Amino acid sequence: MRTEGFVKTVKACLTSVMLVVLGVSVANAMPLNSSARAVIPAELQQLFSVDYRALKDSSTAMQLKAQLMPDNLKQFEEALKGVGIDPDKDVDSLAFAAFRTPKGGTKAVGVAAGPFNMKAAIKRMTLRKIKLTKYRTASIYPMEGGLVMSFLDDSTLLFGESSSVKLALDTRDGEILNVDTNSTMSDMMSSVDSAPVWSILDQQGTQNVMRSALGDAAKIADYETIKKRLLGSRYTMSFSSGVNFDLTVVSSDSMSAATLSSLVKAGLLYKKMSASAAEKVAMDNTSVESEGSNVQFHFKSNDKQFQSLMHSELFAAVSK
């Protein structure tokens, strides 16, 4: 799993997350369980979570998933099938975490939760003579495509490159601080993790995403002044009536939030001049307001509008 590919994918999700799924109606998703949270390091860059049950309830969502699914996620699904786990039946939710390592690099792991038959899966691997390796108390199994996996409990599976998985297990075992010690990221997580699709992004990632979203407006001196005051961002999606996307950018003070809100509004007006009809509708359906030290973005679309947006150049650009 190439970390840069993962980060690029979830960045695209953050800047245009409404392209991930469409028209799904489900109850609130379950937050990450304790086993999953325990393996996520404190130096978290981004955490992205999707409720697979939501995707399964919509044929359109499944078509979009097939179109936009990153290669590393496809690789994981194929690797799961290789050990007898059917992602369409045995996976309820999937989360990806990108984090900084003690040596200054970046790694990524995934955590899948669902009604796995762990004993049956281990038995199949044993019969196929797939040899496990021990890492302290954990059992690590090789998968197809150079990935490895480790059961955290009967219903939670950790996967990724070997070095990434070991760092995640180090986190669980107390060798590395976990995300619960990072107050900014853990507070943002608690605000969004009951949604079917959600993500949190750290300070640097938020600065980069906002620069990209602003386009030429980011060249204005005001953005260079306030960007260091952007602390992080979080988003949720809901599907009870069309597509609803809510993104919150957390800043250090109300003045920075108001300035960013003004810049984004100016950027939308600038982009609207060269936008297609479908893109103009999407921009008209987007509101941006500052509230205290936060900037709130809201996008709402019905199914017909979203279908038109799917064929726009904007959709093609963000889904590459």
LINRAGI-V772324 format. One record per backbone hydrogen bond with DSSP energy under -0.5 kcal/mol. NH is the residue of the N-H (numbers start at 1). CO is the residue of the C=O. E is the energy in kcal/mol with one decimal. If there is no record, write none. Layout:
NH;CO;E
NH;CO;E
This chain:
3;1;-0.5
6;2;-1.8
7;3;-2.8
8;4;-2.2
9;5;-1.9
10;6;-2.4
11;7;-2.0
12;8;-2.0
13;9;-1.9
14;10;-2.0
15;11;-2.2
16;12;-1.9
19;16;-1.9
20;17;-2.2
21;17;-0.5
26;24;-0.6
29;194;-0.9
37;33;-2.3
38;34;-1.8
39;35;-0.6
39;36;-1.1
40;37;-1.3
41;39;-0.7
42;177;-2.4
44;42;-2.2
45;98;-3.3
46;98;-1.6
47;200;-2.1
48;96;-2.5
49;198;-2.8
50;94;-2.3
51;196;-2.0
52;50;-0.8
52;92;-1.5
53;92;-1.2
54;51;-1.1
55;51;-1.1
56;52;-2.2
57;53;-0.9
57;54;-0.6
58;55;-1.6
62;58;-1.9
63;59;-1.8
64;60;-2.3
65;61;-2.6
66;62;-2.2
67;63;-1.7
68;64;-2.8
69;65;-2.0
73;70;-0.7
74;70;-2.0
75;71;-2.5
76;72;-1.8
77;73;-2.4
78;74;-2.2
79;75;-2.2
80;76;-2.5
81;77;-1.9
82;78;-1.4
83;79;-0.6
83;80;-1.4
84;81;-1.6
85;80;-2.4
86;84;-0.6
87;85;-0.7
89;86;-1.3
90;86;-3.9
91;87;-1.0
92;90;-0.5
92;113;-3.0
93;113;-1.9
94;50;-2.2
95;111;-2.3
96;48;-2.7
97;109;-2.8
98;46;-2.7
99;107;-2.7
100;43;-2.9
101;105;-2.5
104;101;-2.1
107;99;-2.8
109;97;-2.2
110;159;-2.4
111;95;-2.7
112;157;-2.7
113;93;-2.4
114;155;-1.9
116;114;-2.3
118;116;-1.0
121;117;-2.5
122;118;-2.6
123;119;-2.2
124;120;-2.4
125;121;-2.1
126;122;-2.3
127;123;-2.5
128;124;-1.7
129;126;-1.5
130;125;-3.2
131;129;-0.7
133;140;-2.2
135;138;-2.6
138;135;-2.3
140;133;-3.0
140;138;-0.5
141;149;-2.9
142;131;-0.5
143;147;-3.2
146;143;-0.8
147;144;-0.8
148;160;-2.6
149;141;-2.4
150;158;-2.4
152;156;-2.5
153;156;-1.3
156;153;-1.0
157;112;-3.0
158;150;-2.7
159;110;-2.4
160;148;-1.7
161;108;-0.5
165;161;-2.7
166;162;-2.2
167;163;-1.6
168;164;-2.0
169;165;-2.4
170;166;-2.3
171;167;-1.8
172;168;-2.1
173;169;-2.1
174;171;-1.4
175;170;-2.6
176;170;-1.0
179;37;-0.5
179;40;-2.6
181;178;-2.3
182;179;-1.9
183;181;-0.9
186;182;-2.8
187;183;-2.2
188;184;-1.8
189;185;-2.3
190;186;-2.0
191;187;-0.8
191;188;-0.6
192;188;-0.7
192;189;-1.3
193;189;-2.3
195;192;-2.1
196;237;-0.5
197;237;-0.7
198;49;-2.2
199;235;-1.6
200;47;-2.1
201;233;-2.7
202;45;-2.7
206;202;-2.4
207;203;-2.4
208;204;-2.2
209;205;-2.6
210;206;-2.6
211;207;-2.0
212;208;-2.2
213;209;-2.7
214;210;-2.3
215;211;-1.3
217;214;-1.7
218;215;-1.6
219;216;-1.6
220;217;-1.3
223;220;-1.3
224;220;-1.1
225;221;-1.7
226;222;-2.1
227;223;-2.5
229;226;-2.3
230;227;-1.6
231;229;-0.6
231;250;-3.0
232;250;-1.3
233;201;-2.1
234;248;-2.2
235;199;-2.1
236;246;-2.2
237;197;-1.5
238;244;-2.0
243;301;-3.1
244;238;-2.1
245;299;-2.9
246;236;-2.4
247;297;-2.1
248;234;-3.1
249;295;-2.4
250;232;-2.9
250;248;-0.6
251;249;-0.5
251;293;-2.3
252;229;-1.6
257;253;-1.7
258;254;-2.4
259;255;-2.3
260;256;-2.6
261;257;-2.4
262;258;-2.0
263;259;-2.2
264;260;-2.6
265;261;-2.1
266;262;-2.0
267;263;-2.4
268;264;-2.4
269;265;-1.9
270;266;-2.0
271;267;-2.4
272;268;-2.0
273;269;-0.8
273;270;-0.8
274;271;-1.1
275;272;-0.9
280;276;-2.5
281;277;-1.9
282;278;-2.0
283;279;-2.3
284;280;-2.5
285;281;-1.5
286;283;-1.5
287;298;-2.6
289;296;-2.2
291;294;-3.2
294;291;-1.8
295;249;-2.3
296;289;-3.5
296;294;-0.5
297;247;-3.2
297;295;-0.5
298;287;-2.3
299;245;-2.7
300;285;-1.3
301;243;-2.0
306;302;-2.2
307;303;-2.4
308;304;-1.7
309;305;-2.1
310;306;-1.9
311;307;-0.6
311;308;-1.0
312;309;-1.8
315;309;-0.5
316;312;-1.8
317;313;-2.4
318;314;-2.1
319;315;-1.5
320;317;-0.7
